[in-house]
Amino acid sequence: MIWVILVVLVCEVVIFTQLMLNFQKRGDRLKIARAPILKRIEQHRQALVELSEKVQTKTAESLEKVDEKIADATHSAGFAANLVDELDNEAHERAEELGLNSLEEEEEEEEEEEAPANGEEQFNPTNVEKDKAFDPFKTVRNIRGDLEDIYESIESLRNDEDIVKAMAQRLAAANNGEAKD
């Protein structure tokens, strides 16, 4: 019985030794195969670093262009605002010169006027005929509406610029975090 136990123990030691040698060979093969994989990982990391640097430079260039556009649009909007104010003042002066009134005053005057009894309009030489196609007040209102749209566009560009800057900073931070690893 002791011989049987001894034979079983020797067989177990032999099997254990063979398994250890087999695992050692596999480990050596994995170490050999690991080097090219690590090299490819390093190449990909370098490519990502270069790509992030390119993205940062392109972002900086595009932000400079956006800043220039915002400055131009702000300048144009300020110039347009000044022109609208001048046009508004000129429209009021011209309306006063021609004897034109604002729409509310015109409606009040129309209600006050009486129609002739025989249905014909009376000729009034002091009444200046108005150009029905051009209304200076309406034109000024339209220009002011366009000016407000321009200000909204400028504000939208500024918000977009802030978002792009934040994304570029996050990308730079992530890139610096990977480079340190």
C-alpha positions in Angstrom: 0.0 0.0 0.0 2.9 2.3 0.7 4.3 1.6 -2.7 1.0 2.7 -4.3 1.0 6.0 -2.4 4.6 6.5 -3.2 4.0 5.9 -6.9 1.0 8.3 -6.9 3.1 11.0 -5.2 6.0 10.6 -7.6 3.5 10.8 -10.5 2.0 13.9 -9.0 5.4 15.6 -8.7 6.2 14.6 -12.3 2.9 16.0 -13.5 3.3 19.2 -11.4 6.8 19.7 -12.8 5.6 19.3 -16.4 2.8 21.8 -15.8 5.3 24.3 -14.4 7.5 23.9 -17.4 4.6 24.3 -19.7 3.4 27.5 -18.0 6.9 28.9 -18.0 7.1 28.3 -21.8 3.8 30.0 -22.3 4.8 33.0 -20.2 8.0 33.4 -22.2 6.0 33.3 -25.4 3.6 35.9 -24.0 6.5 38.2 -23.1 7.9 37.9 -26.6 4.5 38.7 -28.1 3.9 41.5 -25.6 6.7 43.7 -27.0 5.2 44.3 -30.5 1.8 45.0 -28.9 3.4 47.6 -26.5 5.2 49.1 -29.4 1.9 49.5 -31.3 0.2 51.0 -28.3 3.0 53.5 -28.0 2.7 54.4 -31.7 -1.0 54.9 -31.3 -0.4 57.1 -28.2 2.1 59.2 -30.1 -0.4 59.5 -33.0 -3.1 60.7 -30.6 -0.7 63.2 -29.1 0.1 64.6 -32.5 -3.5 64.7 -33.5 -4.6 66.5 -30.3 -1.8 69.1 -30.9 -3.1 69.6 -34.5 -6.6 69.9 -33.2 -5.4 72.5 -30.6 -3.6 74.6 -33.2 -6.6 74.4 -35.6 -8.9 75.4 -32.8 -6.7 78.3 -31.8 -6.6 79.5 -35.5 -10.4 79.1 -35.9 -10.9 80.9 -32.6 -8.8 83.8 -33.8 -11.0 83.9 -37.0 -14.1 83.9 -34.9 -12.7 86.7 -32.7 -12.1 88.7 -35.8 -15.6 88.1 -37.1 -17.1 89.0 -33.7 -15.0 92.2 -33.7 -16.1 93.0 -37.2 -19.7 92.2 -36.5 -19.6 94.3 -33.3 -18.1 97.2 -35.2 -20.7 96.8 -38.0 -23.5 96.5 -35.5 -22.4 99.7 -33.7 -22.1 101.5 -37.1 -25.5 100.2 -38.1 -27.0 101.3 -34.7 -25.7 104.8 -35.3 -27.1 104.8 -38.8 -30.4 103.6 -37.6 -30.6 106.4 -35.0 -29.7 108.9 -37.7 -32.2 107.4 -40.1 -34.9 107.5 -37.3 -34.2 111.1 -36.6 -34.2 112.0 -40.3 -37.4 110.0 -40.8 -39.1 112.0 -38.0 -37.8 115.3 -39.3 -38.9 114.4 -42.9 -42.3 113.3 -41.6 -42.7 116.6 -39.8 -41.6 118.5 -42.9 -44.1 116.7 -45.1 -46.8 116.9 -42.5 -47.0 113.2 -42.1 -48.0 111.8 -38.7 -47.4 108.4 -37.1 -49.9 105.7 -37.7 -51.8 106.3 -34.5 -52.2 110.0 -35.3 -53.3 109.2 -38.8 -56.0 106.8 -37.6 -57.3 109.4 -35.2 -57.4 112.0 -38.0 -59.2 109.6 -40.3 -61.9 109.0 -37.7 -62.3 112.8 -37.2 -62.6 113.5 -40.9 -66.1 113.5 -42.3 -66.9 112.1 -45.7 -68.5 114.5 -48.2 -72.3 114.2 -48.5 -72.2 113.6 -52.2 -69.6 110.9 -52.0 -66.8 112.8 -53.8 -63.6 113.7 -52.1 -62.8 117.3 -51.7 -59.5 118.6 -53.1 -57.2 119.9 -50.5 -54.0 121.6 -51.9 -52.2 121.7 -48.6 -52.4 117.9 -48.2 -49.3 116.3 -49.5 -49.8 113.0 -51.3 -48.0 110.2 -49.6 -46.0 107.5 -51.2 -47.9 104.4 -50.2 -45.0 102.0 -50.9 -42.5 103.7 -48.6 -43.1 104.1 -44.9 -40.0 105.5 -43.1 -41.2 104.3 -39.7 -41.7 100.8 -41.0 -38.3 100.9 -42.6 -36.6 102.0 -39.4 -38.5 99.2 -37.5 -37.3 96.7 -40.0 -33.7 97.9 -39.7 -33.9 97.7 -35.9 -35.2 94.2 -36.1 -32.3 93.3 -38.4 -29.9 95.0 -35.9 -31.3 92.9 -33.1 -30.8 89.7 -35.2 -27.2 90.8 -35.7 -26.7 91.3 -31.9 -28.2 87.8 -31.3 -25.8 86.3 -33.9 -22.8 88.0 -32.2 -23.9 86.6 -28.8 -24.3 83.2 -30.3 -20.8 83.4 -31.8 -19.4 84.4 -28.4 -21.2 81.4 -26.7 -19.9 79.1 -29.4 -16.4 80.4 -28.9 -16.6 79.7 -25.1 -17.8 76.2 -25.8 -14.9 75.5 -28.3 -12.4 77.0 -25.8 -13.7 74.7 -23.1 -13.5 71.6 -25.3 -10.0 72.5 -26.4 -8.9 72.9 -22.7 -10.4 69.5 -21.9 -8.6 68.0 -24.8 -5.4 69.6 -23.8 -5.9 68.4 -20.2 -6.7 64.9 -21.4 -3.7 64.9 -23.7 -1.3 66.1 -20.9 -2.8 63.4 -18.6 -2.0 60.7 -21.2 1.5 62.0 -21.9 2.4 61.9 -18.2 1.4 58.2 -17.9 
